[in-house]
Amino acid sequence: MLEATTDRVDRCMVYHWGEGTPPELRNLRYCRQGRVRADAEGGATVFELRLDQRLAALERTVVEFEYGFADWPDELTWYHHRFTRPARQYVLQVEFAGGPPATCVPFRQATLQTPRQLGAPLWIGESHTAHLVLTDVPPGLVGLRWEWD
């Protein structure tokens, strides 16, 4: 869910930092992809999402998208989202290709330099997905980590 802080908001920016090939946005809903800028050396990619409707201050909308990776060089064992300001709601869904991992645990961090605070293990069902649904998220990092054995 997105909430406009000013009038005439018609886009938002999504930032991704990581190693390897920059991701592609897939399965966009309630928005369309605008400009994309990538810095392969720094591992940063910025996506512009053009909203289906223009928002006035305090109006809300929902956008959905997936990151897709054409060729991930190493086995991924975690994913996090960094919040620079509070968020009312956040949903993270990870789908595991092949078999599911042995464990999947949510975590929070105030900053990249602070230790991860782990939550209770999440259930991974027949869909091979784990879901993390949070409300009233403070600034910081929220993510999932998993182990295969």
DSSP file with accessible surface (Angstrom, degrees, kcal/mol):
  #  RESIDUE AA STRUCTURE BP1 BP2  ACC     N-H-->O    O-->H-N    N-H-->O    O-->H-N    TCO  KAPPA ALPHA  PHI   PSI    X-CA   Y-CA   Z-CA
    1    1 A M              0   0   80      0, 0.0     2,-0.4     0, 0.0    61,-0.2   0.000 360.0 360.0 360.0 137.7    0.0    0.0    0.0
    2    2 A L  E     -A   61   0A  52     59,-3.3    59,-2.1    85,-0.1     2,-0.4  -0.933 360.0-162.3-118.0 145.0    1.2    3.5   -0.9
    3    3 A E  E     -A   60   0A  61     -2,-0.4    57,-0.2    57,-0.2     2,-0.2  -0.995  20.1-127.8-129.1 127.9    0.0    6.8    0.6
    4    4 A A        -     0   0    5     55,-2.5    54,-3.0    -2,-0.4     3,-0.1  -0.501  14.4-168.2 -73.2 137.4    0.6   10.1   -1.0
    5    5 A T  S    S+     0   0  102     52,-0.2     2,-0.3    -2,-0.2    -1,-0.1   0.540  76.4  26.0 -99.7 -11.3    2.2   12.8    1.2
    6    6 A T  S    S-     0   0   83     50,-0.1     3,-0.5    49,-0.1    52,-0.1  -0.885  94.3 -85.3-139.0 172.3    1.5   15.6   -1.4
    7    7 A D  S    S+     0   0  107     -2,-0.3    49,-0.2    49,-0.2    -2,-0.1  -0.387 100.4  27.2 -77.7 156.9   -1.0   16.2   -4.2
    8    8 A R  S    S+     0   0  170     47,-0.5     2,-0.5     1,-0.2    -1,-0.2   0.791  71.2 166.2  66.0  36.8   -0.7   15.0   -7.8
    9    9 A V  E     +B   55   0B  35     46,-2.3    46,-3.0    -3,-0.5    -1,-0.2  -0.701   7.4 158.3 -82.3 123.9    1.5   11.9   -7.1
   10   10 A D  E     +     0   0B  28     -2,-0.5    41,-2.1    44,-0.2     2,-0.3   0.281  58.2  30.3-129.5   9.1    1.5    9.6  -10.1
   11   11 A R  E     -B   50   0B  85     39,-0.3     2,-0.3    20,-0.1    39,-0.2  -0.987  54.9-158.4-158.0 163.0    4.6    7.5   -9.6
   12   12 A C  E     -B   49   0B  29     37,-2.1    37,-3.3    -2,-0.3     2,-0.4  -0.965  20.4-124.1-142.9 160.7    6.9    6.0   -7.0
   13   13 A M  E     -B   48   0B  80     -2,-0.3     2,-0.4    35,-0.2    35,-0.2  -0.869  15.4-162.4-109.3 139.7   10.5    4.8   -7.1
   14   14 A V  E     -B   47   0B  19     33,-2.8    33,-3.2    -2,-0.4     2,-0.4  -0.988   9.2-159.4-121.6 128.1   11.6    1.3   -6.1
   15   15 A Y  E     -B   46   0B 126     -2,-0.4     2,-0.4    31,-0.2    31,-0.2  -0.885   7.0-172.5-110.7 139.7   15.3    0.8   -5.3
   16   16 A H  E     -B   45   0B  17     29,-2.8    29,-2.5    -2,-0.4     2,-0.4  -0.998   2.8-174.1-133.3 129.1   17.1   -2.6   -5.4
   17   17 A W  E     +B   44   0B 149     -2,-0.4     2,-0.3    27,-0.2    27,-0.2  -0.982  29.4 118.6-118.3 135.1   20.7   -3.3   -4.2
   18   18 A G        -     0   0   29     25,-2.0     2,-0.2    -2,-0.4    -2,-0.1  -0.983  55.6 -89.4-176.8 173.6   22.3   -6.6   -4.8
   19   19 A E  S    S+     0   0  145     -2,-0.3     2,-0.1     2,-0.0    23,-0.0  -0.621  82.3  19.7 -95.3 158.1   25.0   -8.6   -6.3
   20   20 A G  S    S-     0   0   46     -2,-0.2    -2,-0.1    20,-0.2    52,-0.1  -0.388 110.3  -1.3  86.4-162.8   24.9  -10.2   -9.8
   21   21 A T  S    S-     0   0   58     50,-0.6    50,-0.1    -2,-0.1    -2,-0.0  -0.384  81.8-106.9 -64.4 133.7   22.6   -9.3  -12.7
   22   22 A P        -     0   0   49      0, 0.0    48,-0.3     0, 0.0    -1,-0.1  -0.297  42.2-109.2 -59.1 148.7   20.1   -6.6  -11.9
   23   23 A P        -     0   0    8      0, 0.0     2,-0.4     0, 0.0    46,-0.2  -0.264  20.4-132.5 -76.3 166.4   16.6   -7.8  -11.5
   24   24 A E  E     -D   68   0C 103     44,-2.8    44,-2.9    -2,-0.0     2,-0.4  -0.885  20.9-120.5-110.0 148.3   13.7   -7.4  -13.9
   25   25 A L  E     +D   67   0C  15     -2,-0.4     2,-0.3    42,-0.2    42,-0.2  -0.780  39.4 179.6 -86.6 134.5   10.2   -6.2  -12.7
   26   26 A R  E     +D   66   0C  99     40,-2.7    40,-2.4    -2,-0.4     0, 0.0  -0.919  49.8  18.9-132.7 158.6    7.6   -8.8  -13.5
   27   27 A N  E    S-     0   0C 107     -2,-0.3     2,-0.2    38,-0.2    -1,-0.2   0.881  72.8-171.3  51.3  49.6    3.8   -9.2  -13.0
   28   28 A L  E     -     0   0C  47     -3,-0.1     2,-0.4    37,-0.1    37,-0.2  -0.510   3.8-173.4 -71.3 137.5    3.1   -5.6  -12.3
   29   29 A R  E     +D   64   0C 125     35,-2.3    35,-1.9    -2,-0.2     3,-0.1  -0.996  64.2   7.8-134.1 139.5   -0.4   -4.8  -11.2
   30   30 A Y  S    S+     0   0   91     -2,-0.4    22,-1.5    33,-0.2     2,-0.3   0.624 126.0  46.9  69.1  16.1   -2.0   -1.4  -10.6
   31   31 A C  E    S-C   51   0B  11     20,-0.2     2,-0.3    33,-0.1    20,-0.2  -0.955  71.9-133.0-165.1 172.8    1.0    0.3  -12.2
   32   32 A R  E     -C   50   0B 139     18,-2.1    18,-3.3    -2,-0.3     2,-0.3  -0.970  33.0 -97.4-136.6 155.6    3.3    0.2  -15.1
   33   33 A Q  E     +C   49   0B  86     -2,-0.3    16,-0.2    16,-0.2     3,-0.1  -0.518  41.5 175.6 -75.5 133.9    7.1    0.3  -15.4
   34   34 A G  E     -     0   0B  26     14,-3.7    -1,-0.1     1,-0.4    15,-0.1   0.143  50.7 -10.3-103.3-132.1    8.6    3.7  -16.3
   35   35 A R  E     -     0   0B 136     12,-0.1    13,-2.5    -2,-0.1     2,-0.4  -0.281  58.1-159.2 -71.1 153.1   12.3    4.5  -16.4
   36   36 A V  E     -C   47   0B  52     11,-0.2     2,-0.4    -3,-0.1    11,-0.2  -1.000   7.9-175.8-134.0 132.9   15.0    2.2  -15.2
   37   37 A R  E     -C   46   0B 161      9,-2.3     9,-3.1    -2,-0.4     2,-0.4  -0.998   7.0-173.1-128.8 134.1   18.5    3.1  -14.2
   38   38 A A  E     -C   45   0B  65     -2,-0.4     2,-0.5     7,-0.2     7,-0.2  -0.978  20.7-165.9-130.9 142.8   21.1    0.6  -13.2
   39   39 A D  E  >> -C   44   0B  88      5,-3.3     5,-1.5    -2,-0.4     4,-1.4  -0.882  11.7-176.0-120.8  90.7   24.7    0.8  -11.8
   40   40 A A  T  45S+     0   0   82     -2,-0.5   -20,-0.2     1,-0.2    -1,-0.1   0.879  81.6  53.5 -60.0 -38.5   26.0   -2.7  -12.3
   41   41 A E  T  45S+     0   0  193      1,-0.2    -1,-0.2    -3,-0.1    -2,-0.0   0.915 116.7  37.5 -64.6 -40.6   29.3   -1.9  -10.5
   42   42 A G  T  45S-     0   0   49      2,-0.1    -1,-0.2    -3,-0.1    -2,-0.2   0.575 107.5-125.1 -86.9 -10.2   27.5   -0.5   -7.4
   43   43 A G  T  <5 +     0   0   16     -4,-1.4   -25,-2.0     1,-0.2     2,-0.4   0.675  63.9 135.6  77.2  17.5   24.8   -3.2   -7.6
   44   44 A A  E   < +BC  17  39B  21     -5,-1.5    -5,-3.3   -27,-0.2     2,-0.4  -0.817  29.1 178.1-106.6 139.1   22.0   -0.6   -7.6
   45   45 A T  E     -BC  16  38B   5    -29,-2.5   -29,-2.8    -2,-0.4     2,-0.5  -0.998   9.8-161.5-134.3 135.0   18.9   -0.5   -9.8
   46   46 A V  E     -BC  15  37B  36     -9,-3.1    -9,-2.3    -2,-0.4     2,-0.4  -0.979   6.6-167.3-119.8 127.1   16.1    2.1   -9.6
   47   47 A F  E     -BC  14  36B   4    -33,-3.2   -33,-2.8    -2,-0.5     2,-0.5  -0.934  12.1-145.6-112.8 136.2   12.7    1.5  -11.1
   48   48 A E  E     -B   13   0B   4    -13,-2.5   -14,-3.7    -2,-0.4     2,-0.6  -0.884  12.6-159.1 -97.2 126.5   10.0    4.1  -11.7
   49   49 A L  E     -BC  12  33B   0    -37,-3.3   -37,-2.1    -2,-0.5     2,-0.6  -0.944   6.1-150.0-105.8 121.1    6.5    2.8  -11.2
   50   50 A R  E     -BC  11  32B  61    -18,-3.3   -18,-2.1    -2,-0.6   -39,-0.3  -0.820  21.5-131.5 -90.8 119.5    3.8    4.8  -12.9
   51   51 A L  E     - C   0  31B  12    -41,-2.1   -20,-0.2    -2,-0.6   -21,-0.1  -0.349   8.2-127.8 -72.7 150.9    0.6    4.5  -10.9
   52   52 A D  E    S+     0   0B 106    -22,-1.5     2,-0.3     1,-0.1   -21,-0.1   0.732  95.1  29.3 -68.0 -24.2   -2.8    3.7  -12.5
   53   53 A Q  E    S-     0   0B  96    -23,-0.3     2,-0.4   -44,-0.1    -2,-0.1  -0.980  83.9-115.2-137.3 150.3   -4.3    6.8  -10.9
   54   54 A R  E     -     0   0B 129     -2,-0.3     2,-0.4   -44,-0.0   -44,-0.2  -0.699  36.6-143.7 -83.2 135.7   -3.0   10.2   -9.7
   55   55 A L  E     -B    9   0B   3    -46,-3.0   -46,-2.3    -2,-0.4   -47,-0.5  -0.806   6.1-146.0-106.5 143.0   -3.3   10.6   -5.9
   56   56 A A    >   -     0   0   37     -2,-0.4     3,-2.3   -49,-0.2   -52,-0.4  -0.544  54.7 -63.9 -89.8 165.9   -4.1   13.6   -3.8
   57   57 A A  T 3  S+     0   0   42      1,-0.3   -52,-0.2    -2,-0.2    -1,-0.2  -0.236 125.1  11.3 -53.4 133.7   -2.4   14.0   -0.4
   58   58 A L  T 3  S+     0   0  126    -54,-3.0    -1,-0.3     1,-0.3     2,-0.2   0.336  94.9 129.7  75.3  -1.5   -3.3   11.2    2.0
   59   59 A E    <   -     0   0   89     -3,-2.3   -55,-2.5   -56,-0.0     2,-0.3  -0.525  45.9-146.6 -76.6 152.4   -5.0    9.1   -0.7
   60   60 A R  E     +A    3   0A 116    -57,-0.2     2,-0.3    -2,-0.2   -57,-0.2  -0.862  21.4 169.5-122.4 154.9   -3.8    5.5   -0.9
   61   61 A T  E     -A    2   0A  21    -59,-2.1   -59,-3.3    -2,-0.3     2,-0.4  -0.923  25.2-123.9-150.2 173.8   -3.3    2.9   -3.6
   62   62 A V        -     0   0   67     -2,-0.3     2,-0.3   -61,-0.2    -2,-0.0  -0.961  19.4-174.5-124.2 139.4   -1.8   -0.6   -4.0
   63   63 A V        -     0   0   24     -2,-0.4     2,-0.4   -12,-0.1   -33,-0.2  -0.969   4.7-164.8-128.0 149.6    0.9   -1.8   -6.3
   64   64 A E  E     +D   29   0C  84    -35,-1.9   -35,-2.3    -2,-0.3     2,-0.3  -0.993  18.5 148.8-132.1 141.9    2.2   -5.3   -6.9
   65   65 A F  E     -     0   0C  66     -2,-0.4     2,-0.4   -37,-0.2   -38,-0.2  -0.975  28.7-139.3-161.1 163.3    5.3   -6.5   -8.6
   66   66 A E  E     -D   26   0C  93    -40,-2.4   -40,-2.7    -2,-0.3     2,-0.5  -0.952  16.9-129.8-124.6 147.3    7.9   -9.2   -8.5
   67   67 A Y  E     -D   25   0C  43     -2,-0.4     2,-0.4   -42,-0.2   -42,-0.2  -0.839  26.0-164.3 -89.2 135.5   11.6   -9.1   -8.9
   68   68 A G  E     -D   24   0C   3    -44,-2.9   -44,-2.8    -2,-0.5     2,-0.5  -0.972   6.3-157.2-121.9 137.8   12.8  -11.7  -11.4
   69   69 A F        -     0   0   59     -2,-0.4     3,-0.3   -46,-0.2    -2,-0.0  -0.966   5.3-162.9-117.8 118.4   16.5  -12.7  -11.8
   70   70 A A  S    S+     0   0   70     -2,-0.5     2,-0.3   -48,-0.3    -1,-0.2   0.909  85.2   2.1 -65.9 -43.8   17.6  -14.2  -15.1
   71   71 A D        -     0   0   95    -50,-0.1   -50,-0.6     0, 0.0    -1,-0.3  -0.788  67.4-164.1-149.9  99.6   20.7  -15.7  -13.7
   72   72 A W        -     0   0   77     -3,-0.3   -52,-0.1    -2,-0.3     4,-0.0  -0.749  12.5-150.5 -85.0 126.2   21.6  -15.5  -10.0
   73   73 A P  S    S+     0   0   79      0, 0.0     2,-0.3     0, 0.0    -1,-0.1   0.841  72.3  25.8 -71.6 -33.7   25.2  -16.4   -9.5
   74   74 A D  S    S-     0   0  109      0, 0.0     2,-0.5     0, 0.0    -2,-0.0  -0.800  95.9 -82.8-124.9 168.7   25.0  -17.8   -6.0
   75   75 A E        -     0   0  133     -2,-0.3     2,-0.3     1,-0.1     0, 0.0  -0.588  46.7-133.8 -72.5 120.3   22.5  -19.5   -3.8
   76   76 A L        +     0   0   58     -2,-0.5     3,-0.1     1,-0.1    -1,-0.1  -0.619  29.8 172.6 -78.0 132.0   20.4  -16.8   -2.2
   77   77 A T        +     0   0   58     -2,-0.3    69,-2.5     1,-0.2     2,-0.3   0.340  60.9  18.7-123.4   4.7   19.8  -17.3    1.5
   78   78 A W  E     -E  145   0D 104     67,-0.3     2,-0.3    26,-0.0    67,-0.2  -0.985  50.6-165.2-164.8 162.7   18.1  -14.1    2.5
   79   79 A Y  E     -E  144   0D  46     65,-2.5    65,-2.6    -2,-0.3     2,-0.3  -0.967  13.8-179.7-150.8 138.7   16.2  -11.0    1.3
   80   80 A H  E     -E  143   0D  36     -2,-0.3     2,-0.4    63,-0.3    63,-0.3  -0.964  19.2-144.0-138.8 160.4   15.4   -7.8    3.1
   81   81 A H  E     -E  142   0D  65     61,-3.1    61,-2.2    -2,-0.3     2,-0.6  -0.982  17.5-142.7-120.0 133.9   13.6   -4.5    2.5
   82   82 A R  E     -E  141   0D 114     -2,-0.4     2,-0.5    59,-0.2    59,-0.2  -0.872  10.8-157.8-101.3 124.1   14.9   -1.2    3.9
   83   83 A F  E     -E  140   0D  20     57,-3.7    57,-2.2    -2,-0.6     4,-0.1  -0.889  13.2-175.2-101.4 124.8   12.4    1.3    5.1
   84   84 A T  S    S+     0   0  119     -2,-0.5    -1,-0.1    55,-0.2    57,-0.1   0.600  78.3  19.0 -91.3 -14.6   13.5    4.9    5.3
   85   85 A R  S    S-     0   0  159     53,-0.1    -1,-0.1    55,-0.1    55,-0.1  -0.950 102.6 -73.0-146.4 163.1   10.2    6.0    6.9
   86   86 A P        -     0   0   97      0, 0.0     2,-0.4     0, 0.0    -2,-0.1  -0.213  43.9-156.2 -59.3 148.9    7.4    4.2    8.7
   87   87 A A  E     -H  137   0E  24     50,-2.4    50,-2.9     1,-0.1     3,-0.1  -0.986  15.2-147.6-127.3 139.8    5.1    2.0    6.6
   88   88 A R  E    S+     0   0E 121     -2,-0.4    48,-2.0     1,-0.3     2,-0.3   0.861  83.7   5.9 -72.6 -38.4    1.5    1.1    7.6
   89   89 A Q  E     -H  135   0E  88     46,-0.3     2,-0.4   -88,-0.2    -1,-0.3  -0.996  60.1-178.5-149.7 143.3    1.6   -2.3    5.9
   90   90 A Y  E     -H  134   0E  34     44,-2.5    44,-2.9    -2,-0.3     2,-0.4  -0.991   5.0-168.5-144.2 133.8    4.2   -4.5    4.2
   91   91 A V  E     -H  133   0E  81     -2,-0.4     2,-0.5    42,-0.2    42,-0.2  -0.991   4.2-175.6-124.2 126.0    3.8   -7.9    2.6
   92   92 A L  E     -H  132   0E  14     40,-2.7    40,-2.7    -2,-0.4     2,-0.5  -0.989   3.0-178.5-120.8 123.7    6.9  -10.0    1.5
   93   93 A Q  E     -H  131   0E 108     -2,-0.5     2,-0.5    38,-0.2    38,-0.2  -0.994   5.2-168.4-123.8 127.0    6.3  -13.3   -0.3
   94   94 A V  E     -H  130   0E  21     36,-2.4    36,-2.2    -2,-0.5     2,-0.5  -0.975   4.7-160.2-115.9 127.0    9.2  -15.5   -1.3
   95   95 A E  E     -H  129   0E 136     -2,-0.5     2,-0.6    34,-0.2    34,-0.2  -0.936  11.3-145.5-108.4 127.5    8.6  -18.4   -3.7
   96   96 A F        -     0   0   11     32,-3.2     2,-0.2    -2,-0.5    -2,-0.0  -0.814  10.3-136.2 -97.5 122.3   11.3  -21.1   -3.7
   97   97 A A  S    S-     0   0   96     -2,-0.6     2,-0.2     3,-0.0    31,-0.0  -0.498  76.9  -2.9 -72.2 143.2   12.1  -22.8   -6.9
   98   98 A G  S    S-     0   0   60     -2,-0.2    -2,-0.1     2,-0.0     0, 0.0  -0.502 128.1  -0.8  73.8-140.8   12.4  -26.5   -6.6
   99   99 A G  S    S-     0   0   46     -2,-0.2    -2,-0.0     1,-0.1     0, 0.0  -0.433  82.1-105.8 -81.7 155.3   12.0  -27.8   -3.1
  100  100 A P        -     0   0   56      0, 0.0    -1,-0.1     0, 0.0    29,-0.1  -0.364  39.2 -99.8 -75.2 159.5   11.5  -25.5   -0.1
  101  101 A P        -     0   0    9      0, 0.0    47,-0.3     0, 0.0     3,-0.1  -0.278  28.3-113.9 -71.8 166.9   14.2  -24.7    2.4
  102  102 A A  S    S+     0   0   66     45,-1.5     2,-0.3     1,-0.2    46,-0.2   0.880  96.7  10.3 -69.4 -38.0   14.4  -26.5    5.7
  103  103 A T  E     -F  147   0D  59     44,-1.7    44,-1.7    46,-0.1     2,-0.3  -0.985  56.5-169.9-141.0 153.8   13.7  -23.3    7.7
  104  104 A C  E     -F  146   0D   0     18,-0.3    18,-3.3    -2,-0.3    42,-0.2  -0.954  15.1-178.5-144.7 122.0   12.6  -19.7    6.9
  105  105 A V  E     -F  145   0D  17     40,-3.0    40,-2.3    -2,-0.3     2,-0.1  -0.973  21.6-131.2-127.9 132.9   12.8  -17.1    9.6
  106  106 A P  E     -F  144   0D  17      0, 0.0    13,-2.8     0, 0.0     2,-0.3  -0.461  29.0-172.9 -75.8 155.4   11.8  -13.4    9.6
  107  107 A F  E     -FG 143 118D   5     36,-2.6    36,-2.4    11,-0.2     2,-0.3  -0.976  15.3-156.9-145.5 160.3   14.2  -10.8   10.9
  108  108 A R  E     -FG 142 117D  94      9,-1.7     9,-3.0    -2,-0.3     2,-0.3  -0.971   8.1-176.5-132.6 149.9   14.4   -7.1   11.7
  109  109 A Q  E     -F  141   0D  20     32,-2.2    32,-3.5    -2,-0.3     7,-0.1  -0.989  25.2-147.4-143.7 138.1   17.4   -4.8   11.9
  110  110 A A  S    S-     0   0   71      5,-0.3     2,-0.3    -2,-0.3    -1,-0.1   0.908  88.5  -9.0 -68.8 -40.8   17.5   -1.1   12.9
  111  111 A T  S >  S-     0   0   61      4,-0.1     3,-1.0    29,-0.1    -1,-0.2  -0.917  78.2 -96.8-145.1 172.5   20.5   -0.6   10.5
  112  112 A L  T 3  S+     0   0   80     -2,-0.3     4,-0.1     1,-0.2    -2,-0.0   0.782 122.7  54.0 -63.9 -24.3   22.8   -2.7    8.4
  113  113 A Q  T 3  S+     0   0  165      2,-0.1    -1,-0.2    -4,-0.0    -4,-0.0   0.602  93.7  83.2 -88.5 -12.4   25.4   -2.5   11.2
  114  114 A T  S <  S-     0   0   48     -3,-1.0     0, 0.0     1,-0.1     0, 0.0  -0.578  89.5 -93.7 -91.6 156.7   23.1   -3.8   14.0
  115  115 A P        -     0   0  109      0, 0.0    -5,-0.3     0, 0.0     2,-0.3  -0.310  42.1-104.9 -66.4 152.0   22.5   -7.5   14.7
  116  116 A R        -     0   0   84     -7,-0.1     2,-0.6    -4,-0.1    -7,-0.2  -0.588  24.2-145.3 -74.6 135.1   19.4   -9.2   13.2
  117  117 A Q  E     -G  108   0D 147     -9,-3.0    -9,-1.7    -2,-0.3     2,-0.2  -0.927  22.5-144.8-102.4 116.5   16.6   -9.8   15.6
  118  118 A L  E     -G  107   0D  89     -2,-0.6   -11,-0.2   -11,-0.2     2,-0.1  -0.549  10.7-156.8 -88.2 146.7   15.0  -13.1   14.6
  119  119 A G        -     0   0   38    -13,-2.8     3,-0.1    -2,-0.2    -1,-0.1  -0.382  41.0 -63.1-103.1-172.9   11.3  -14.0   14.7
  120  120 A A        -     0   0   75     -2,-0.1    -1,-0.2     1,-0.1     0, 0.0  -0.415  66.1 -90.0 -72.0 146.3    9.6  -17.4   14.9
  121  121 A P        -     0   0   97      0, 0.0     2,-0.3     0, 0.0   -16,-0.2  -0.232  43.6-126.7 -56.5 145.2   10.0  -19.8   11.9
  122  122 A L        -     0   0   45    -18,-3.3   -18,-0.3    -3,-0.1     2,-0.3  -0.675  18.7-110.7 -94.7 151.3    7.5  -19.4    9.1
  123  123 A W        -     0   0  220     -2,-0.3     2,-0.5     8,-0.1     8,-0.4  -0.600  24.5-160.6 -78.1 135.3    5.4  -22.2    7.6
  124  124 A I        -     0   0   30     -2,-0.3     6,-0.2     6,-0.1     2,-0.0  -0.973  18.1-171.5-118.8 113.9    6.2  -23.1    4.0
  125  125 A G    >   -     0   0   19      4,-0.8     3,-2.1    -2,-0.5     4,-0.1  -0.004  45.2 -67.2 -92.6-162.0    3.3  -25.0    2.4
  126  126 A E  T 3  S+     0   0  184      1,-0.3    -1,-0.0     2,-0.1    -2,-0.0   0.721 126.8  65.3 -62.2 -22.7    2.7  -26.9   -0.8
  127  127 A S  T 3  S-     0   0   74      2,-0.1    -1,-0.3     1,-0.0   -31,-0.1   0.531 104.9-128.6 -77.9  -5.6    3.1  -23.7   -2.8
  128  128 A H    <   +     0   0   57     -3,-2.1   -32,-3.2     1,-0.2     2,-0.3   0.842  66.7 126.6  59.4  36.0    6.8  -23.5   -1.7
  129  129 A T  E     -H   95   0E   9    -34,-0.2    -4,-0.8    -4,-0.1     2,-0.4  -0.920  48.1-155.6-123.7 150.3    6.2  -19.9   -0.5
  130  130 A A  E     -H   94   0E   0    -36,-2.2   -36,-2.4    -2,-0.3     2,-0.4  -0.967  14.2-157.2-119.4 140.0    6.8  -18.0    2.7
  131  131 A H  E     -H   93   0E  89     -2,-0.4     2,-0.5    -8,-0.4   -38,-0.2  -0.967  11.0-171.6-122.0 136.4    4.7  -14.9    3.6
  132  132 A L  E     -H   92   0E  16    -40,-2.7   -40,-2.7    -2,-0.4     2,-0.5  -0.993   8.5-177.1-124.6 119.2    5.6  -12.1    6.0
  133  133 A V  E     +H   91   0E  89     -2,-0.5     2,-0.3   -42,-0.2   -42,-0.2  -0.980   9.2 174.5-121.2 120.0    2.8   -9.6    6.7
  134  134 A L  E     -H   90   0E  24    -44,-2.9   -44,-2.5    -2,-0.5     2,-0.3  -0.933  15.7-160.6-127.5 149.8    3.6   -6.6    8.9
  135  135 A T  E    S+H   89   0E  87     -2,-0.3   -46,-0.3   -46,-0.2   -47,-0.2  -0.913  73.3  16.6-124.0 155.0    1.7   -3.5   10.0
  136  136 A D  E    S-     0   0E 126    -48,-2.0   -48,-0.2    -2,-0.3    -1,-0.2   0.943  78.3-170.5  50.4  59.5    3.1   -0.3   11.5
  137  137 A V  E     -H   87   0E   1    -50,-2.9   -50,-2.4    -3,-0.2    -1,-0.2  -0.681   9.7-144.6 -84.6 123.8    6.7   -1.0   10.3
  138  138 A P        -     0   0   66      0, 0.0   -55,-0.2     0, 0.0   -53,-0.1  -0.360  38.4 -74.7 -79.1 167.0    9.3    1.5   11.7
  139  139 A P  S    S+     0   0   71      0, 0.0     2,-0.3     0, 0.0   -55,-0.2  -0.291  94.3  67.7 -57.6 147.3   12.3    2.6    9.7
  140  140 A G  E    S-E   83   0D   8    -57,-2.2   -57,-3.7   -55,-0.1     2,-0.4  -0.941  88.1 -44.2 137.9-158.7   14.9   -0.1    9.4
  141  141 A L  E     -EF  82 109D   5    -32,-3.5   -32,-2.2    -2,-0.3     2,-0.4  -0.898  41.1-179.1-115.5 141.0   15.3   -3.4    7.7
  142  142 A V  E     +EF  81 108D   3    -61,-2.2   -61,-3.1    -2,-0.4     2,-0.3  -0.998  24.5 129.6-134.6 135.3   12.8   -6.3    7.5
  143  143 A G  E     -EF  80 107D   0    -36,-2.4   -36,-2.6    -2,-0.4     2,-0.4  -0.933  45.6-103.4-164.4-172.4   13.4   -9.5    5.8
  144  144 A L  E     -EF  79 106D   0    -65,-2.6   -65,-2.5    -2,-0.3     2,-0.3  -0.968  21.3-169.1-127.7 145.9   13.5  -13.3    5.6
  145  145 A R  E     -EF  78 105D  81    -40,-2.3   -40,-3.0    -2,-0.4     2,-0.3  -0.967  10.3-173.5-131.5 149.6   16.5  -15.7    5.8
  146  146 A W  E     - F   0 104D  11    -69,-2.5     2,-0.4    -2,-0.3   -42,-0.2  -0.962  15.2-148.9-142.7 158.3   16.4  -19.4    5.0
  147  147 A E  E     - F   0 103D  96    -44,-1.7   -44,-1.7    -2,-0.3   -45,-1.5  -0.990   7.4-153.7-128.9 140.4   18.6  -22.5    5.2
  148  148 A W              0   0   75     -2,-0.4    -1,-0.1   -47,-0.3   -71,-0.0   0.739 360.0 360.0 -85.7 -25.9   18.5  -25.4    2.9
  149  149 A D              0   0  177    -48,-0.1    -1,-0.1   -46,-0.0   -46,-0.1  -0.941 360.0 360.0-125.9 360.0   19.8  -28.0    5.3
